[in-house]
Amino acid sequence: MRIRRSLAAGIATAALAGLGLTGASTASAATYAAPTHAAPADAAPTVGECEDGGGTVDWATGTCKGGKYDGQKID
């Protein structure tokens, strides 16, 4: 009985401290994950990216006006 209480207390302490087995395996997997690569700088922005970057779409020319992608052709 004493062993069960000790084991339950240890599991509860580990769970409250955030030291579960799944958390540990996730942390180690994230450490060794392959790096991600950003899109090339010359990639054309989408309509949503143009608007999210603070610009508006000029539908006559197909370019982004203002904001982060000013003057770039829309994909």
C-alpha positions in Angstrom: 0.0 0.0 0.0 2.8 2.4 0.8 4.4 1.8 -2.6 1.2 2.6 -4.4 0.9 5.9 -2.5 4.5 6.8 -3.2 4.1 6.0 -6.9 0.8 8.0 -7.2 2.4 11.0 -5.4 5.4 10.8 -7.8 3.2 10.6 -10.9 1.0 13.5 -9.7 4.1 15.6 -8.9 5.5 15.0 -12.4 2.2 15.7 -14.1 1.8 19.0 -12.2 5.4 20.0 -13.0 4.8 19.3 -16.7 7.4 16.5 -16.9 5.2 13.9 -18.5 6.7 11.4 -20.9 4.9 12.9 -23.9 6.2 16.4 -23.2 9.7 15.1 -22.9 9.5 13.2 -26.2 7.9 16.2 -27.9 10.7 18.5 -26.7 13.4 16.2 -27.9 11.7 15.7 -31.2 11.5 19.4 -31.7 15.2 19.8 -30.9 16.1 17.5 -33.8 13.5 18.6 -36.3 14.7 19.5 -39.8 14.9 23.3 -40.4 12.2 24.9 -42.4 13.0 27.1 -45.4 11.2 30.4 -46.1 9.8 31.1 -49.6 12.2 32.9 -51.9 12.2 36.7 -51.7 11.2 37.0 -55.4 8.1 34.8 -54.9 4.9 36.8 -55.9 2.6 37.5 -53.0 -1.0 36.3 -53.0 -4.0 38.7 -52.7 -4.3 37.9 -49.0 -0.6 38.5 -48.4 -0.8 41.9 -50.2 -3.8 42.9 -48.0 -2.3 41.5 -44.8 0.9 43.5 -45.5 -1.0 46.7 -45.5 -1.5 47.1 -49.2 -4.4 47.0 -51.7 -4.7 45.1 -54.9 -4.7 47.1 -58.2 -6.7 44.8 -60.3 -6.0 46.8 -63.5 -2.3 46.1 -63.3 -2.3 43.0 -61.2 0.1 44.5 -58.6 0.0 45.3 -54.9 -0.2 49.0 -54.1 1.3 50.2 -50.8 2.4 48.1 -47.8 5.0 45.5 -47.6 4.6 44.2 -51.2 4.3 47.6 -52.9 4.7 47.3 -56.7 5.0 43.5 -56.8 2.9 41.4 -59.2 0.1 39.4 -57.5 0.2 35.6 -57.9 
